Amino acid sequence: MARRQVLHSSKMAGGLVTDSKSRTRGGVPLLTKVPLVGGLFGSTGNNGRRTELIVLITPRVIRSVQESGGAARRPRQLVQGIARTVRREEGIAGAGDASAHRRVGK
């Protein structure tokens, strides 16, 4: 029986995009409000952040019970890896919300 190789093709199911912008001002109290020279005693900052979440679907054919165990384990490991990366990027690695860790890391 000849085996046919099928390339896995993912399709995008959807996604979410979040943009946030913030502006901060700091400086020496009262001196920043002095006309003409107040700018010398303060600073302003602009920050922007964009977050994208994309949902991809890849169909898989499972032909036996043995294949089903590995098929379920791989996506779970992938999600756990993504969750660790997000926590690390957000600066909460190791100190994250325990309930969120339980939901993702079962």
Order of alpha helices (4+ residues) and beta strands (2+ residues): beta-beta-alpha-alpha
